[in-house]
Every structure is written in structure tokens, then in C-alpha cells.
Amino acid sequence: MIKLEKFICCFLLAVSFCIAYILFINRDIILDKISGADNNEISNTASYYPKQREKAPLFYMLTDENNNPVSNETFESMQKLHPYNYIIVRQNKKLGLIDLNGRRILPSEYNRIIPSGRYIKAVNDNNEILIDKDGREIFSAKQIIKVQNYYIIKHNLSDCTLYSDDLKKLLSYKDENITRIITKNGKQYLLTRINNNTKIIDFNGKEHKEILKFY
């Protein structure tokens, strides 16, 4: 009798395992039937979805609230850029930017597109650009660096320009490194390095050797 009970327990465990395994490998089909819709919504007026519903979608398209394509453009991937009403799209392994109506903001030729303060920065192999929330280009330079409440624009290996957060030009100077902004006695200074010489200058370009000994 004990052997029979053990046999029944083992049999029931084996059946349970088989059922669980079948449910696991078919989970995508089951979830699709339950949901009946794609959940990749971007907003109330636009969504993106795989053109062919497979585990590895071939491409994505921007659609309206009725799931009708907004344009004929197709993308390898799409991602909402918060907090802006833009979508980062990937084509041929490069990133671009479109709005929720499918209007092209940036061509797909960048390696990175990221928020930068109140603006958006796009980076490719040769330069970086800064655009505002309306898609207008503000700067195009070798490097654009956000440091605290300032923007440092590196035009080449050493020529730099310092701008405030509202893009007011403060100072042109030279620095071969990434400029540091330091605070001493309640005032802010730039810590720069050119020709292996480290300098501390104020926002008027005046050098302060008396502060350098602390750094």
C-alpha cells in the first residue's frame, strides 16, 4: 500500500512538472491571447509596435491612436526621450530623433542622444550638437560638456568657451583637459591645464595663483 502511494505521488509530480513546462514555453502566445493588444504605448496619440509579432521584431513603425502608420519610415528600435515629446529611433545601428507626429528632428547618424539640462545632446564620431526642446540647433562642436550650471564648449583640443545655463557667453579660454569648476570662499573658478601647466582663473579670465596651492 505504501509503495502504491509513493508511485501515485511521483506520477502526480511528474504530470505537474510537464504542465508547468508547457505553460512556460508557450507563455508569449498565452499572454498575447489574454492582452489582445500591444502594450508599448508612448502616449495617448502615438504608439510603436513590431510590424511582425515575433519574439524578435523585424522593425517598428510609429502609429496613431487607431494603430495606423503615421509614416512609412521603419526603425530597428524606438524609445521615448523623457521629458520631451520626442522618440529616439535606431536605423542601421545609428540613432536619430523624431517627434510624436513622425517629423524628423535629427537624422539617424548619432551614437548617443541624451538629455543635457534643459537641452538635448547628440554625439557622433566627429562632433557633438546641442538642440533645444523645439529641435533647433544651438551648438555644434568637438565636445559639449555640462558642468554644474554651465556648458563648456570645446571647439578643438584646447580652445574652449564657457556658457551659463541660459547660454550666456561668459569666457573664452584654453584647456587641454576637461575643465573643472571649483568653489573657493564662495566664488567659482575654472581649473584648467595647458602645456602641462595648471591654472586657476576666474570667469573674467584672471589667474589666481594664490588658490592653486590648494589644488
Disulfide bonds with the S-S distance in Angstrom:
none
